[in-house]
Amino acid sequence: MTLRRESRFSRSYYSDEHETGCEESRFNDGPASITALELEQDWDKWTENMRTDFCHSCGLLELQADFPEMLRFIMEHGGPEQWAGISSSIVRPLPRDEAFDTLVRALHNAELGPTTANIAQAIAHTKHPDAEVTLRRHLAALWEHPALWDGADFMNWVAYAAMTCIAHLIELGAPPSDFTEQVRRLSEQGCLRNRESCRKRLSKHYSWLKGER
């Protein structure tokens, strides 16, 4: 793959031949560095794209002593795109109750779709005693969303969020039988990529999905 874009915090690579690409954090090999104090001083000077780019790239700072301070700052001063970007990074550095409460607040203040899909995944990874009931309520909200059954050229993100929420609930120990009818409906969603994603993600729990197309 060849380099297509380079920013302060990340690089993007793409292969025309294989029609695939990847993002690499510049914190991975040392060119980028930042402290919590620098983050707090620079945040208001950054564009929304820079903030989101940082949040998607900063996970490799996990061993840095002031990383928890950075996460708390972003959750207080950022928005849904930034919260989603750091959601998976919150689980280990912060105490479990703090991480869970922080993520639940973000879930309730973000628009249902790809942003909440990332946050819901992080909530599941906290293994908090209230994670299952929180995600069941989130699934119920997604199920009532008016865009759930809309078609899409690439992906219906509300339906994707519902499918991944079911996957996380099962990973937390909820019985797959609780969601059989919902999975069957999602496997028939009008968008091809949604149907494929549902089959790939959930067929290990629902053998009948293996024959779905």
Secondary structure in CASP SS format (residue, H / E / C, confidence):
PFRMAT SS
TARGET T0000
AUTHOR 0000-0000-0000
METHOD secondary structure of the structure
MODEL  1
M C 1.00
T E 1.00
L E 1.00
R E 1.00
R E 1.00
E E 1.00
S C 1.00
R C 1.00
F C 1.00
S E 1.00
R E 1.00
S E 1.00
Y E 1.00
Y E 1.00
S E 1.00
D C 1.00
E C 1.00
H C 1.00
E C 1.00
T E 1.00
G E 1.00
C E 1.00
E E 1.00
E E 1.00
S E 1.00
R C 1.00
F C 1.00
N C 1.00
D C 1.00
G C 1.00
P C 1.00
A C 1.00
S C 1.00
I C 1.00
T C 1.00
A H 1.00
L H 1.00
E H 1.00
L H 1.00
E H 1.00
Q H 1.00
D H 1.00
W H 1.00
D H 1.00
K H 1.00
W C 1.00
T C 1.00
E H 1.00
N H 1.00
M H 1.00
R H 1.00
T H 1.00
D H 1.00
F H 1.00
C H 1.00
H H 1.00
S H 1.00
C H 1.00
G H 1.00
L H 1.00
L H 1.00
E C 1.00
L C 1.00
Q C 1.00
A C 1.00
D C 1.00
F H 1.00
P H 1.00
E H 1.00
M H 1.00
L H 1.00
R H 1.00
F H 1.00
I H 1.00
M H 1.00
E H 1.00
H H 1.00
G C 1.00
G C 1.00
P H 1.00
E H 1.00
Q H 1.00
W H 1.00
A H 1.00
G H 1.00
I H 1.00
S H 1.00
S H 1.00
S H 1.00
I H 1.00
V C 1.00
R C 1.00
P C 1.00
L C 1.00
P C 1.00
R H 1.00
D H 1.00
E H 1.00
A H 1.00
F H 1.00
D H 1.00
T H 1.00
L H 1.00
V H 1.00
R H 1.00
A H 1.00
L H 1.00
H H 1.00
N C 1.00
A C 1.00
E C 1.00
L C 1.00
G C 1.00
P H 1.00
T H 1.00
T H 1.00
A H 1.00
N H 1.00
I H 1.00
A H 1.00
Q H 1.00
A H 1.00
I H 1.00
A H 1.00
H H 1.00
T H 1.00
K C 1.00
H C 1.00
P C 1.00
D C 1.00
A H 1.00
E H 1.00
V H 1.00
T H 1.00
L H 1.00
R H 1.00
R H 1.00
H H 1.00
L H 1.00
A H 1.00
A H 1.00
L H 1.00
W H 1.00
E C 1.00
H C 1.00
P C 1.00
A C 1.00
L C 1.00
W C 1.00
D C 1.00
G C 1.00
A C 1.00
D C 1.00
F C 1.00
M C 1.00
N C 1.00
W H 1.00
V H 1.00
A H 1.00
Y H 1.00
A H 1.00
A H 1.00
M H 1.00
T H 1.00
C H 1.00
I H 1.00
A H 1.00
H H 1.00
L H 1.00
I H 1.00
E H 1.00
L C 1.00
G C 1.00
A C 1.00
P C 1.00
P H 1.00
S H 1.00
D H 1.00
F H 1.00
T H 1.00
E H 1.00
Q H 1.00
V H 1.00
R H 1.00
R H 1.00
L H 1.00
S C 1.00
E C 1.00
Q C 1.00
G C 1.00
C C 1.00
L H 1.00
R H 1.00
N H 1.00
R H 1.00
E H 1.00
S H 1.00
C H 1.00
R H 1.00
K H 1.00
R H 1.00
L H 1.00
S C 1.00
K C 1.00
H C 1.00
Y C 1.00
S H 1.00
W H 1.00
L H 1.00
K H 1.00
G H 1.00
E C 1.00
R C 1.00
END
